[in-house]
Amino acid sequence: MMKRALVTVFALLIFSVCYGQTYKILVKTNYGNFKVLLYDYTPHHRQLLLDAIRAKVYDQAEFNRVIADFVIQGGDLDEEILAREAKNISAEQRLSPEFDKRAFHKIGALGAGRDDNPTKSSFLNQLYFVVGKPVTEGDLHTLEQKKGIKYTPEQRHAYLTNGGQPRLDYDYTVFGEIYEGLDVVTAISKVRTTSTDLPVEKVLFTMEVIE
């Protein structure tokens, strides 16, 4: 059953690649490598990441918040970002959200981290990958009522078949997805962590643009 589910996940991810997106990213970790597709329909977040990669922001960065069945998060911690913002009030601080019905929190989704700011603006140097958990019809119905949204047939099929984290939809910007090596992220999500969700042994990653 699990093997069948994973095949379905990869089929969905590969189908997304067929949309003809422009940029792909290689993520190298000490647990193996995986590949990510960046969405053209979230252009500002896509460009933010491309610029950060070229500036080597994510060279030997750390996955510093790892929660099983939820996400693995890397880059700067909230406290580091808020301290830097307080010292540099004239600098660009956040990126406005980019919500698109094609970009949602299915397994393998790439999202931009943020705090609880009311505009839902993204941090500049924090990202996460969705590990996810099973999702039911009841879960989706509750979220639709709570958020005043309606899940598309594609979203509903992906969530009910493979799981994810739909409660994050339209609150955090999704701007890409894993299309190869999802098992690496799953393995990272299972590492031993401290009470603050920090891996006991460092999980490092470097990102490169696939030419």
PAMIVEX-89574 format. One record per residue: residue in three letters; x, y, z of N, C-alpha, C, CB in turn. Coordinates in steps of 0.1 Angstrom, whole numbers, padded with zeros to 4 digits, always signed. Glycine has a CB too. Layout:
residues N
alaXYZXYZXYZXYZ...
//
This chain:
residues 211
met+0008-0012+0000+0000+0000+0000+0009+0012+0000-0009+0000+0012met+0019+0013+0009+0028+0024+0009+0035+0026-0004+0038+0022+0020lys+0040+0015-0010+0047+0016-0023+0038+0022-0033+0052+0003-0027arg+0025+0018-0033+0016+0023-0043+0013+0038-0041+0002+0015-0042ala+0012+0042-0028+0010+0056-0025+0022+0065-0030+0008+0058-0010leu+0034+0060-0028+0046+0067-0032+0047+0068-0047+0059+0060-0027val+0043+0058-0054+0042+0059-0069+0033+0070-0073+0038+0045-0075thr+0021+0070-0066+0011+0081-0069+0017+0095-0067-0001+0079-0061val+0024+0096-0056+0030+0109-0053+0040+0113-0064+0038+0108-0039phe+0049+0105-0068+0058+0108-0079+0051+0111-0092+0068+0097-0080ala+0040+0103-0094+0033+0106-0107+0027+0120-0107+0021+0095-0108leu+0022+0124-0095+0016+0138-0094+0027+0148-0096+0009+0140-0081leu+0039+0146-0090+0050+0155-0090+0055+0156-0105+0061+0151-0081ile+0057+0145-0111+0062+0145-0125+0052+0152-0134+0064+0131-0130phe+0039+0150-0131+0029+0157-0139+0030+0172-0138+0014+0153-0135ser+0033+0177-0126+0035+0191-0124+0047+0196-0132+0037+0194-0109val+0057+0188-0134+0069+0192-0142+0064+0196-0156+0080+0182-0142cys+0054+0189-0161+0049+0191-0175+0044+0204-0177+0039+0180-0178tyr+0041+0212-0166+0036+0226-0168+0047+0234-0175+0033+0232-0155gly+0059+0229-0176+0070+0237-0183+0076+0248-0175+0064+0242-0196gln+0078+0246-0162+0084+0256-0154+0099+0258-0158+0083+0253-0139thr+0104+0270-0155+0117+0274-0161+0129+0269-0153+0118+0289-0162tyr+0128+0270-0139+0140+0267-0131+0138+0255-0122+0142+0279-0122lys+0149+0248-0121+0150+0236-0112+0162+0238-0103+0151+0223-0121ile+0161+0232-0091+0172+0233-0081+0176+0220-0076+0166+0242-0069leu+0189+0218-0074+0195+0206-0068+0198+0210-0054+0208+0201-0076val+0193+0201-0044+0195+0203-0030+0204+0192-0026+0182+0204-0022lys+0216+0195-0021+0226+0185-0017+0226+0185-0001+0240+0187-0022thr+0223+0173+0004+0224+0172+0019+0233+0160+0023+0209+0170+0025asn+0236+0159+0036+0243+0148+0041+0235+0136+0043+0250+0152+0054tyr+0222+0136+0038+0214+0124+0038+0211+0120+0023+0201+0127+0045gly+0217+0127+0014+0214+0124+0000+0209+0137-0007+0204+0113-0002asn+0206+0136-0020+0202+0148-0028+0188+0147-0032+0211+0150-0040phe+0181+0158-0035+0168+0159-0041+0167+0171-0050+0157+0159-0030lys+0157+0170-0059+0156+0181-0069+0142+0187-0068+0157+0175-0083val+0142+0201-0070+0130+0209-0068+0127+0217-0080+0133+0218-0056leu+0115+0218-0083+0109+0226-0094+0104+0239-0088+0098+0219-0102leu+0108+0251-0094+0103+0264-0089+0092+0268-0098+0114+0274-0089tyr+0081+0273-0093+0069+0277-0100+0071+0291-0107+0057+0277-0092asp+0068+0292-0120+0068+0304-0127+0057+0313-0122+0067+0302-0142tyr+0046+0307-0117+0035+0315-0113+0036+0321-0099+0022+0307-0114thr+0047+0319-0092+0051+0327-0080+0064+0333-0083+0051+0317-0067pro+0065+0343-0092+0078+0348-0097+0087+0355-0087+0075+0357-0108his+0081+0362-0077+0089+0369-0068+0096+0360-0058+0080+0380-0060his+0089+0350-0053+0095+0340-0044+0106+0332-0052+0085+0331-0038arg+0102+0329-0065+0112+0321-0073+0125+0329-0074+0106+0318-0087gln+0124+0342-0077+0135+0351-0079+0143+0353-0066+0131+0364-0085leu+0136+0354-0055+0142+0355-0042+0151+0344-0039+0131+0357-0031leu+0147+0332-0042+0155+0320-0040+0166+0319-0050+0146+0307-0041leu+0164+0322-0062+0175+0322-0072+0186+0332-0068+0170+0325-0086asp+0182+0343-0064+0192+0353-0059+0200+0349-0047+0185+0367-0057ala+0192+0342-0038+0199+0338-0025+0209+0326-0029+0188+0332-0015ile+0205+0318-0038+0214+0307-0042+0227+0313-0048+0207+0297-0051arg+0225+0322-0057+0237+0328-0063+0246+0336-0054+0232+0338-0075ala+0239+0341-0043+0247+0348-0033+0252+0338-0022+0238+0359-0026lys+0250+0326-0024+0255+0315-0015+0249+0315-0001+0270+0315-0014val+0237+0321+0000+0230+0321+0012+0228+0307+0018+0217+0328+0011tyr+0225+0298+0008+0222+0284+0012+0233+0274+0009+0209+0279+0005asp+0246+0279+0011+0257+0270+0011+0260+0265+0025+0270+0278+0005gln+0259+0252+0027+0260+0246+0040+0251+0252+0050+0275+0247+0044ala+0239+0255+0046+0229+0259+0055+0224+0247+0063+0217+0266+0048glu+0215+0250+0073+0211+0239+0082+0196+0238+0082+0217+0242+0096phe+0191+0225+0082+0177+0223+0085+0176+0223+0100+0172+0209+0079asn+0171+0234+0106+0172+0236+0120+0158+0235+0127+0177+0250+0123arg+0148+0231+0120+0135+0228+0126+0129+0216+0118+0125+0241+0125val+0129+0205+0125+0125+0192+0118+0114+0186+0126+0137+0182+0116ile+0102+0185+0120+0090+0179+0127+0084+0168+0119+0080+0190+0130ala+0084+0156+0124+0079+0145+0117+0064+0147+0113+0080+0132+0126asp+0061+0143+0101+0047+0144+0096+0043+0159+0094+0037+0138+0105phe+0053+0168+0095+0049+0182+0093+0058+0188+0082+0050+0190+0106val+0070+0194+0086+0079+0200+0077+0093+0198+0081+0076+0215+0075ile+0103+0200+0072+0117+0203+0075+0120+0217+0071+0126+0192+0069gln+0125+0225+0080+0127+0239+0077+0142+0242+0078+0119+0248+0087gly+0146+0251+0069+0160+0255+0069+0162+0270+0067+0168+0247+0059gly+0175+0274+0068+0178+0288+0067+0179+0295+0080+0168+0295+0058asp+0176+0308+0081+0177+0315+0093+0165+0311+0102+0177+0330+0090leu+0168+0312+0115+0158+0310+0125+0150+0323+0127+0164+0305+0139asp+0138+0322+0132+0129+0334+0134+0137+0345+0142+0116+0330+0141glu+0143+0340+0153+0149+0350+0162+0161+0357+0156+0155+0342+0175glu+0168+0350+0147+0179+0357+0140+0174+0367+0130+0187+0346+0132ile+0163+0364+0123+0157+0373+0113+0152+0385+0120+0146+0365+0106leu+0144+0383+0131+0138+0395+0138+0149+0404+0144+0129+0390+0149ala+0160+0398+0149+0171+0406+0154+0177+0415+0143+0181+0398+0161arg+0179+0408+0132+0186+0415+0120+0176+0426+0115+0189+0405+0109glu+0163+0423+0114+0154+0434+0110+0154+0446+0119+0140+0428+0109ala+0155+0443+0132+0154+0454+0142+0167+0463+0140+0154+0448+0156lys+0178+0458+0136+0190+0465+0135+0191+0473+0121+0202+0457+0136asn+0183+0468+0112+0184+0472+0098+0171+0477+0093+0190+0461+0089ile+0165+0487+0099+0151+0490+0096+0149+0496+0082+0146+0500+0106ser+0160+0501+0076+0159+0507+0063+0160+0497+0052+0170+0517+0061ala+0164+0484+0055+0166+0474+0045+0152+0467+0042+0176+0463+0049glu+0151+0461+0030+0140+0453+0026+0138+0442+0036+0140+0448+0012gln+0126+0441+0042+0124+0431+0054+0117+0419+0050+0117+0438+0064arg+0107+0420+0042+0098+0408+0039+0094+0408+0024+0086+0408+0048leu+0089+0397+0020+0083+0396+0006+0068+0393+0007+0091+0384-0002ser+0060+0401+0000+0046+0399+0000+0042+0385-0004+0039+0410-0009pro+0031+0380+0001+0027+0366-0003+0023+0365-0017+0016+0361+0006glu+0024+0353-0023+0020+0350-0036+0011+0337-0035+0032+0348-0047phe-0002+0338-0035-0010+0327-0034-0016+0323-0048-0022+0329-0024asp-0015+0310-0051-0020+0305-0064-0026+0292-0061-0009+0305-0075lys-0038+0289-0067-0045+0276-0065-0037+0264-0069-0058+0276-0071arg-0027+0266-0078-0019+0256-0083-0008+0253-0073-0013+0259-0097ala-0005+0262-0064+0006+0260-0054+0000+0258-0040+0015+0273-0054phe+0000+0245-0035-0006+0242-0023+0003+0232-0015-0020+0236-0025his+0000+0229-0003+0009+0222+0006+0007+0207+0006+0006+0226+0020lys+0009+0202-0006+0009+0187-0008+0023+0182-0003+0007+0183-0023ile+0025+0169-0002+0037+0163+0002+0048+0168-0008+0037+0148+0003gly+0059+0173-0003+0070+0177-0012+0070+0191-0016+0070+0169-0024ala+0060+0199-0012+0059+0213-0015+0070+0221-0009+0045+0219-0011leu+0075+0231-0016+0084+0241-0011+0077+0254-0007+0096+0244-0021gly+0079+0258+0006+0072+0270+0011+0082+0280+0017+0061+0266+0021ala+0077+0292+0018+0085+0302+0025+0081+0304+0039+0084+0316+0017gly+0090+0305+0048+0087+0306+0062+0084+0321+0065+0099+0302+0071arg+0077+0323+0077+0073+0336+0081+0069+0335+0096+0062+0342+0073asp+0067+0347+0102+0062+0347+0116+0046+0349+0114+0068+0358+0125asp+0040+0354+0125+0025+0356+0124+0021+0370+0120+0019+0353+0138asn+0029+0376+0111+0026+0390+0107+0013+0390+0099+0037+0396+0098pro+0005+0400+0101-0009+0400+0095-0010+0401+0080-0017+0412+0101thr+0001+0405+0074+0001+0406+0059+0005+0393+0053+0010+0417+0054lys+0009+0383+0061+0014+0370+0057+0026+0371+0047+0002+0363+0049ser+0034+0381+0050+0046+0383+0042+0057+0373+0046+0051+0397+0043ser+0065+0369+0036+0075+0358+0039+0088+0364+0043+0077+0350+0026phe+0095+0356+0052+0109+0359+0055+0117+0358+0042+0114+0350+0066leu+0129+0365+0042+0137+0365+0030+0146+0352+0029+0145+0377+0029asn+0150+0347+0041+0160+0336+0041+0155+0324+0050+0173+0341+0045gln+0143+0320+0047+0138+0308+0055+0129+0300+0046+0131+0312+0068leu+0131+0287+0045+0122+0279+0036+0119+0266+0043+0128+0277+0022tyr+0109+0259+0038+0106+0246+0043+0101+0236+0032+0095+0247+0054phe+0101+0223+0035+0096+0213+0026+0085+0205+0034+0107+0204+0020val+0074+0203+0028+0063+0196+0035+0065+0181+0035+0050+0199+0028val+0065+0175+0046+0065+0161+0048+0050+0156+0048+0072+0156+0061gly+0042+0162+0056+0028+0160+0056+0023+0147+0064+0024+0158+0042lys+0010+0146+0064+0004+0135+0071-0010+0132+0063+0001+0138+0086pro-0016+0121+0067-0029+0118+0060-0039+0129+0062-0035+0104+0065val-0048+0131+0052-0058+0141+0052-0071+0135+0048-0055+0153+0042thr-0082+0138+0056-0095+0133+0053-0105+0143+0047-0101+0127+0066glu-0116+0138+0042-0126+0147+0037-0131+0157+0048-0138+0139+0032gly-0132+0151+0060-0136+0160+0071-0126+0171+0074-0137+0152+0084asp-0113+0168+0072-0103+0179+0074-0105+0190+0064-0089+0172+0073leu-0107+0186+0051-0108+0196+0041-0121+0204+0043-0108+0189+0027his-0132+0197+0047-0144+0204+0049-0143+0215+0060-0156+0194+0052thr-0136+0211+0071-0134+0220+0082-0126+0232+0078-0128+0213+0094leu-0115+0230+0070-0107+0241+0066-0114+0250+0056-0094+0235+0060glu-0122+0244+0047-0130+0252+0038-0139+0262+0046-0138+0244+0028gln-0146+0257+0056-0155+0265+0064-0147+0275+0072-0163+0256+0074lys-0136+0271+0077-0128+0280+0086-0121+0292+0078-0117+0272+0094lys-0116+0288+0066-0108+0298+0058-0117+0304+0047-0097+0291+0052gly-0129+0300+0045-0137+0305+0034-0131+0303+0020-0138+0320+0036ile-0126+0291+0019-0120+0287+0006-0127+0274+0000-0104+0284+0008lys-0123+0271-0012-0129+0259-0018-0117+0252-0025-0140+0262-0028tyr-0114+0239-0021-0103+0232-0027-0107+0228-0041-0099+0220-0018thr-0097+0229-0050-0099+0224-0064-0099+0209-0064-0089+0230-0073pro-0104+0203-0075-0104+0189-0077-0089+0183-0076-0110+0185-0090glu-0080+0191-0081-0066+0186-0081-0061+0186-0067-0057+0195-0090gln-0063+0197-0059-0059+0198-0045-0065+0187-0037-0062+0211-0039arg-0078+0185-0039-0086+0175-0031-0080+0161-0034-0101+0175-0035his-0078+0158-0047-0072+0145-0050-0059+0142-0044-0072+0143-0065ala-0050+0152-0045-0036+0151-0040-0037+0149-0025-0028+0164-0043tyr-0045+0157-0018-0045+0156-0003-0051+0143+0002-0053+0167+0003leu-0062+0139-0005-0069+0126+0000-0061+0114-0004-0083+0126-0006thr-0053+0115-0015-0046+0103-0019-0033+0102-0012-0043+0104-0034asn-0026+0113-0010-0012+0112-0005-0010+0120+0008-0003+0118-0015gly-0019+0129+0012-0017+0137+0024-0010+0150+0021-0009+0129+0034gly-0006+0157+0032+0000+0169+0031-0002+0178+0044-0004+0177+0019gln-0002+0191+0042-0005+0200+0053-0015+0211+0048+0008+0206+0059pro-0027+0208+0045-0036+0218+0039-0039+0230+0049-0049+0212+0036arg-0037+0228+0062-0040+0239+0071-0031+0251+0069-0039+0234+0085leu-0020+0249+0061-0011+0260+0058-0015+0268+0046+0003+0255+0057asp-0024+0262+0038-0028+0269+0025-0033+0283+0027-0038+0260+0018tyr-0029+0292+0018-0033+0306+0019-0029+0313+0031-0048+0307+0017asp-0020+0308+0039-0013+0315+0050+0002+0316+0048-0016+0307+0063tyr+0007+0306+0041+0022+0306+0037+0023+0303+0022+0029+0294+0046thr+0032+0310+0016+0034+0309+0002+0041+0297-0002+0042+0321-0004val+0035+0289-0011+0042+0277-0017+0047+0282-0031+0032+0265-0019phe+0060+0279-0034+0065+0284-0047+0073+0273-0054+0074+0296-0044gly+0072+0260-0050+0079+0250-0058+0075+0236-0052+0094+0252-0057glu+0081+0226-0057+0079+0212-0052+0090+0203-0056+0065+0207-0058ile+0092+0193-0048+0102+0182-0051+0097+0173-0062+0105+0174-0038tyr+0105+0171-0072+0101+0162-0083+0110+0149-0083+0101+0169-0096glu+0121+0149-0075+0129+0137-0075+0136+0137-0061+0140+0137-0086gly+0136+0125-0055+0143+0124-0042+0135+0127-0030+0155+0133-0042leu+0122+0125-0031+0113+0128-0019+0117+0119-0007+0098+0125-0023asp+0122+0107-0010+0126+0098+0001+0137+0104+0010+0131+0085-0004val+0145+0113+0004+0156+0120+0012+0149+0129+0023+0165+0128+0003val+0139+0137+0019+0132+0146+0028+0125+0138+0039+0122+0155+0021thr+0119+0126+0035+0112+0118+0044+0122+0113+0055+0106+0106+0037ala+0134+0109+0050+0145+0104+0060+0149+0115+0069+0157+0099+0052ile+0151+0127+0064+0155+0138+0073+0144+0141+0083+0157+0151+0064ser+0131+0140+0079+0120+0142+0089+0120+0133+0101+0107+0142+0081lys+0127+0122+0100+0127+0112+0110+0139+0112+0119+0125+0098+0104val+0148+0122+0117+0160+0122+0126+0157+0126+0140+0170+0132+0120arg+0165+0122+0149+0163+0126+0163+0165+0141+0165+0173+0117+0172thr+0156+0147+0173+0157+0161+0175+0156+0164+0190+0145+0168+0168thr+0160+0177+0193+0158+0182+0207+0144+0187+0210+0168+0194+0209ser+0142+0192+0222+0128+0197+0225+0124+0209+0217+0128+0200+0240thr+0134+0215+0210+0131+0227+0202+0131+0223+0187+0141+0238+0204asp+0130+0210+0184+0129+0205+0170+0142+0206+0162+0118+0212+0163leu+0153+0209+0169+0166+0210+0162+0172+0196+0162+0176+0220+0170pro+0177+0192+0150+0183+0178+0149+0195+0177+0158+0187+0176+0134val+0196+0166+0165+0207+0163+0174+0220+0163+0166+0205+0150+0181glu+0220+0157+0155+0232+0158+0146+0228+0167+0134+0236+0144+0141lys+0237+0176+0131+0234+0186+0121+0230+0180+0107+0246+0195+0119val+0219+0186+0101+0215+0182+0088+0218+0194+0079+0200+0178+0087leu+0228+0194+0071+0233+0205+0063+0228+0204+0048+0248+0206+0063phe+0226+0215+0042+0222+0214+0028+0228+0226+0020+0207+0215+0027thr+0230+0223+0007+0235+0234-0002+0226+0233-0014+0250+0231-0006met+0222+0245-0020+0213+0245-0031+0221+0251-0043+0201+0254-0028glu+0218+0244-0055+0224+0249-0067+0213+0249-0078+0235+0239-0071val+0215+0259-0087+0206+0259-0099+0210+0249-0109+0206+0273-0105ile+0201+0241-0114+0204+0231-0124+0203+0238-0137+0193+0219-0123glu+0214+0239-0144+0215+0246-0157+0209+0237-0168+0229+0250-0160
//
